[in-house]
Each structure stands twice: as structure tokens, then as C-alpha cells.
Amino acid sequence: MSDGKALHRRALADRLEASGDLSHSAWRASVEAVPRELFLRPGVFLPTDDGHWRPVTALGADPKEWVEIAYSDQSLVTQLDGLLTADQADETVRGFPTSSSAIPATVIGMIEALGVEDGHSVLEVGTGTGYSTALMCHRLGEDNVTSVEVDPDVAARADAALETAGYSTWTVVGDGLLGHSWRAPYDRVIATCAVRRIPYAWVRQTKPGGIILATVGSWSYGTGLAKLTVRGDGTAEGRITGPSSFMPARSQAVVPHVGDLTARTADADSERATSVSPRLLEEWMPAFLAQLAAPGAQLIRLVPDDDAEKVYLFDTERESFAELTSHGDDWTVRQGGPVALWDDIESALATWQDAGRPEIDSVRLHVTMQAHTYEIGGNPHLRWEHSLTL
């Protein structure tokens, strides 16, 4: 069976090369060497057509099916609701994914974007299954890789898989957002979770000239991969290289809004027609812009039925809301609280459209100890400064 697994690894490497996600021979050697199936134990959850999750375990599945799942081109959920693993479920279940093994193209694409060289030390925030950790250990040597995981159970499973695969690295259990990883500074920092903003602790722990690679944004979509170079003055500069999607860092995960949303938006300060449809937020770049224009706001869409379609924006920290209601192709917005959330988003979207709808890779990002500053094309109306106190 080991020969069959090796064939699957080579086939995965071939597909990644064909898609353009894998180009470096050293990373190809890692893909061909690291057994992904070891890092999916005790099992995974596969989505069903009715919105449930079907548990598949390494010990319970047909060996051929298990290997095919492990080397499939899909993200594989390994934990639900911060606790449940596949070996604890006997039948399909409901739940919210809280840990996963990202699609291989995403893993390899990010690792290659780091631009590592022999001898580099890397800090990985978000060990997860440990698969990407193992790839970097194979490429750089286990002494040059430190990985941080906030969930001790997830970290323990990753450590066991790494040991089985023949790697022993610096694994730290704790909140990687704080930067307490014991070894610093690093040549490279990579996060396999999404963050609202790049923690300044990561800048402090990166050598001048080093690179930080992380997904920024707090929505389940509309997030971007930031690639920053750390400067000698303690700042970091770079850009959003493209769309990216990861689960949020556990300490930054947003608590879902529950209950009667209508009651929460009853006390509005204003009501008017909109000049931009909120349906534009279904596109990736506009969704990213909305998070820049209204940092801290969370989006809720209600599936339309016989009534009007509804879109809600809530900023709990600033006690503000926007409720948008469809009237055919037209929309009205009701807003309340000290911040007019939709006004800020609508203005950003209109300016972006007038500027020719630049893509997400046009966004520049500058990080200091005090703030994050985003800008597009030097346009003063497409510039946002987010204080780190937000």
C-alpha cells in the first residue's frame, strides 16, 4: 500500500505543478515525501448535500478510500465546534468547522510565496493538522521550524503525526497572536489562520528584510493574503497578493448573531435609499473593501422568501448597525448608532467603481506599532487607517 501512497503523492505534485501552485523542486520533494494521510487522523468530516457532516475515520474507512480522500483537491474538516472529531461521531452530524487541513494548492501556494532559502527559520502560527509544518520541516530541517497552536488537543494530534512522519520540531501551545514563541527573530512568519489585523508582535519577531504572510479579514470570504517585508525601523510594508480564505484565529472568531435581528435594529437614526446595491458584497473585492471601510462590522444575509431580502451589518464594539431591505432592484437602508456603517461602505464602493474597479492585488498595506494603513493607487479616498486599538 505504501507504493500506492507514493503514487498518490507524485500525482498530487503533478497536479500542483500543472496548476502553477508548485514550481520549486525542493517543495516538490516535500510534497512527494510527506504522507498527508498521517495528518488527518483520527478522521475527517465530509459535507453532505443536506448541510450535515459525514465522519470518515482512518481506521474505519476502506484503506483505498482513505488514501483517495487524503490526496483529493479539497479542504478537509478535522474538527467541529472546537471539540468534536470524526472518531467521536457514529453518524452524520451538524456543526461549525473549527479546524481543517486546507486544500493542498492553498498550502503549497502559500509556502512557495514565502520565498524561503536554506537555513531560514520559520514561525508558523496555526499548526492545525501539522501537514504544512511537516512540509517545511522536510524543506528546511526541523530545527528551523517553530509552530504555534492555540488548541492543545489539536497540537497533540499534530505532534503525534509529526513524530510518526519522522519530524520533531518546536511546537508551542498558546495564542500565536501574542508572539510568545520562545525563539526569535525569524526569517519568515506564516499564518494558517485569518486575522483581523497583523499582530505587531509578528513584526517584532521578524528579522529586517524578513517576510510575513497572513490572511487578513474577519468575514468567511472577501479576505486577502498579505505579504509584508519587515523594515529596519520596525515597520512592515507590502501588499495584498490575492484572495485567500482561512478559518479565523480562534481568539478572533466572531460570535454569531442570534435571536430577533429586527428587534436589534428597531431604533434607527436614519432611513434612505441606497446608491449602491449590497448585492455587490457577494463579490470578493467589494467584500474586502467593505471590511476596510467598516472595520469590525459583520455581515448577515437572510435568504429571501416571500418577503423582502434583508442584509444586516453589525458592529458590536461600536454599537452600530445597518439594515438593508430590497424593493425589487432597489434598496433602502436604516442605520443606528454612532457610526453610519453603510455610509462608509457605500462611499468606498462608489469610489472604487469610479476608479475602474481595481483588483485586490492593488491594495498596499503599511504596518506600524500604532496602526495598519491600506491604500489603493495613491487615491486619498481609497485609503484607510485602522488603529490597533480597534
Secondary structure, DSSP 8 states (H G I E B T S, - for coil): -HHHHHHHHHHHHHHHHHHTS---HHHHHHHHHS-GGGGGTTEEEEE-TTS-EEEEETTTS-HHHHHHHHTSSS-EEEEETTTB-GGG-SS-B---EEEEE--HHHHHHHHHHT---TT--EEEE--TTSHHHHHHHHHH-GGGEEEEES-HHHHHHHHHHHHHTT---EEEES-GGGT--SS--EEEEEEEEEESS--HHHHHTEEEEEEEEEEE-SSSSS-EEEEEEE-TTS-EEEEEEEE----B-GGG------S-HHHHT-S-SEEEE-SS-GGGGGSHHHHHHHHHHSTT-EEEEE--SSS--EEEEEETTTTEEEEEEEETTEEEEEEESSS-HHHHHHHHHHHHHHTT---GGGEEEEE-SSEEEEEETT-TTSEEEEETT-
